[in-house]
Amino acid sequence: MNQHFSPTLRQLRAFAAVYHLRKLSAAAEQLFVTQSAVSVLIRQIEEGLGARLFDRTTRALQPTQAAHEAIVVAERILRDVDSLGAGLRDLTGLRRGRVCIAVTPTLAEILLPRVIRAFTALHPEIHVVIDDCAPEQFVSRVIGEHVDFGIGTPERAGADVETQTLLRDHLSVVCQRNHPLAARRTVRWTDLAGHPVITVRPGYGIRPLIDGTAAQAGVMLDVVNEVSFLSTALWMTGAGLGASIMPSAFAAWSNDASLVVKTLTSPKVSRDIFVVTMRGRSLSPACDGFLDVMRAEFDRKPA
């Protein structure tokens, strides 16, 4: 016996076919190879194992005691290999898997429901998990590999993650249709002076960006309400409590016909939404499929 011999899958499949069918010709037909190829494979495995597996008769091949013992191990190996192949085919065919996403609650509420409905309709056996986290926890959830990827705007991405633009966006003012700003063709940051505005709390999410841009434009904002979630700011604006400052995507996906969204200019401030992944990590087929559906949904309804 060759101590370094390891039978190949082709040899094991040939051995199993001959063991059950007892004929080289029948095994060759089942395996879609020539009879001589099966004969060579059986000879190779016998030489490698140092044991005769079949006694040749005029009518059939009779398994030896060594073959009876070897078939148990061989079929277990073949079952495991076939199971592995089926499992991988299920994963790549999106018939099984999981997608775990880190996203802030407000962004999830506005962007994900339609996408998840479309994705689960296409791939009902893929489990989607949402890790709704605070803005300051967003990148750490990705770096810690608690999730497959994140969706959002990282304040400080760092070298451990990679970002890919998912949706182009910018800061806007949202107001009712009868609001004085709604009639303006363009709205500059300085035009906000004297108008009550609603935005997120100090130090939270986009607030540092808003405060810094307002200071750069030389305008003092009259902030009458500070909220934790932009969805709250939207309904408060809809109720007439003041204009809101937020990324345009949040307002555009609200489908509130009573509200007007105006890009803030001078300066125009980008606030793009990214897919954030751990550097050097590949996404699973299920994750790639989810992002494909998301991009298709965004193309259908641009922000």
N, C-alpha and C positions, 0 to 999 in steps of 0.2 A: 504493500500500500504506500502510495506517495503521501508523506506526511503534510505536504504543502498543497495537496489537491483540494480545490473547491469546485464542485460541479456548477456549471452555468445553468441559467434558466432554460435554455434550449435543450440541454442534456436532461434536466429534470422533467421537462414536459414530454420529451421523447420516451423517457423511462416510464412515466405514468401512463402514457397512451399505450405502449406495448404491454405493460402489466395488465391493463384492463381488457385490451382487445386481443392479446395473444398472437397477433400477426403483424409483421413489419408492414405489409401492404396496407392493412386497415389503419395502422397508426400513421403511415405516411399520408393517406387520404385525409385523415382527420386534421393533421397538422399542416396540410397544403405544402408538403415537401416531397422529394423523391424517396423511394424505398431505400436506395443506397445511402442517402443522407441520414435516415433514421438508423440504419445499420452502423454507420460511422459514429453517431452520437452514443449509441449503446455501448459500442466497443470502447470509446473514450472514457465513459463513466465507469465501466468495469475495470479498465486498466488503472484509472485513478484511484478507485476504491480497493483494488487488489482482490476483487471477489467476483465470481461469476453470478450474474443476476438471472440468467435464463438458460434452461437446458433446451437445446434445439432438437425437435423431432420432425418427422416428415410432414405432420399436419399443423403443428402449432409450436409456439414457444411456451414452455412451462416455467413459471417463476420458481426460483430457488428459495431456500429459507432466508438467505441474505436479502433477496428481493422483498419478501414478506415483511421483514423488519425495516428495510429502507423506505418502503412506500409510505409508511406512517409519517416519517420525517419529511420526505419529499412533498407529500400532499399538504402538510402543514405549511411548509415554506411557500408553495404555490398559492395556497389560500391567502396567506399574509400578503404576498406580492399582488395578487388580484384585488384584495381588499384595499391595499394602498393605492393601486391604480384607480379603483372606483371612487375612493375618497377624494383623490386629487382631481379626477374628472368632475366630481360634484362641486368642488371648490372653484375650479376654473370655469365650469358651466353655470355658476351662480345658482346651483341647486342646494347649496349648503354654505353656511358661513355667518360671520358677524361683522357689523360695522359699528364702531364706538367713536363718538364725536364729542369733542369739547367745544362748547359754544356758550356765550352769555345768554341768560334767559330772554332778554328782549330780542336779540338777533334770532334766536331759535323760534320765538313766537311769530316773528314776521316773515322769515325766510324759509323755514323748514316744513311747515305743515303740508303745503302743496307738493313739495319735493318728495317727502316721505310717502304721501298717498300714491304718487306716480311710481315710486321705486317699489313699494310693497305690492302694487298691482302687477308689476312685471316679475318680481322675484319674491313671492310670498314666504319662501322658506329661509330667507336671509333675515337674521335678527338685528334690528337697529337699536342701538343703545345711545341715549343722549346724556352726556355729563354736563348739566347746566351749572356753570361756575361763574364766580365773580370775575370782572375784567383782570384784576391783578393775579388771579390764579390760572388764567388761560394758558400762558406759555408753559408754566410749571407742570400742568397736566400732560402736555405733549412731551416735555423733556423727561418726565418721570415714567413715560410709557404707560400711563393709566388709560390712554386712549390711542386710537389708530392715527387720528389727525384732529386738527382744530380748524374751526371756521371763525374768522374775525379779523381784527386789526391789532396786532401785537404792538404795545408801546415800545418795548425793548426786546426785539426778537433774539439777539445774541447769536453766537457762532454755533450753538448746538442745534439750531433748527433751520429749515429751509422754507421759504415762502413762495407761493405761486399765486398770481393775481386771479381771483375768481370773479370779482365784480368791481368795475370802476365806479367810484363814488366821490362825493364832495359834500361839504357842509352847506346846508340850506336853511332858510327860514320857512316855517309852515304857519299859515294863518287862515282865517276864515275868508270867504270870498268877498265879504263886505268890509274887510279890514283895509285901512289906507295903503298898506304895503302891497296888497293884492293887485292894485291897478298899475303899479310901476312896471315898466318894461324890464328893468334890471334893479336889483336891490343891493346896495353897497353896505358894508358894515356900518358906515357912518349914518346910514338911513335908519338904523335901529334906535338911534338916540330918541328918547322921549316916549318910546313904545314899551309897555310892559312885556317882558319875555319870560318864558319858562325854559329851564334846562336842568341838567343833572346836577347833583350836589358837588361842592368843591372837592377837588382831588379825585373825583370818581369818573372813570371812563374818559369821555371827550371834554370834560370841563376844563382841564388845564389848557387844552388846545384852543377852546373858545375864549378863555380869559386872555391868553397870550396874543391871540389874533386881534381881539378887541382893543387891547392895549396898544398893539402895533398900529392899528388904524386910528387910534386917538379917540375912541368912543367909550363912554361909561355906560354899561348896560344896566337897565332897570329890571333886575331879576326879581320877579314877584313870587315865583314858586320854584323850589328846587326838589327834584324827584330822584328816586333810585333807578327807575326804569323809563326808557323813552316811550314805551307804550302808554304809560301814565300821562306823560307830557302831551301825547297825541289826543287823548280823550279830553284832557283839560283844555287844549286849544279848541277842540270841537265844541266844547261847552262855553266858549267865549271868555275864558280866563286869561288869554294873552297869546301872543305868537310864541312858537317854539323854535329852538335852534337845534338841529340834528342832521345827521347824514341823510341825504335824499332817499336812499334805499328804504329807510325805515318808514318814511311818509308815503312813498310811492306804492309800497306793498300793503298799505292799510286799506286801500279801496274806499276811502271816505270821500265821496264826491263833493262834500261841503268845504273841503280844505284845498288850499292852493299851495304849491311848493315852488319856491323861488330860490335859485342858486345865489348864494352870497358871493359878491365880488369885491375886488379892491381891498384885500386880495381874495382870490379864489383858493380855497383850501381843500386839497385832496384828502379823501378819507376812504381809500380803497379797502375792499374786503378780500382777505387772502385765505388760501388753504395753507395751513401750517403743519409741517411734518418734522419728525426727528431726522436730523441730517444722517445720510447714509442708510436709511431704512426704506425698503420698498413697501408699497401698499399692496394689500391683498387684491385679488380679482374682484371681490365683493366691494371693497372700498373704491376701486377704480370705477366699477359700475355705478356706484352711488353718485360719484362726482360727475360722471357722464350724464346721468339723469338730471342732476342739479344744473349743469351748464345748459342742457337742453331747455329746462324750464325757465331759466333766466333769459335765454334767447327768445323764447315765446313771449315773455313779458319783461322787456327791458326796464331797468329802474330809472 
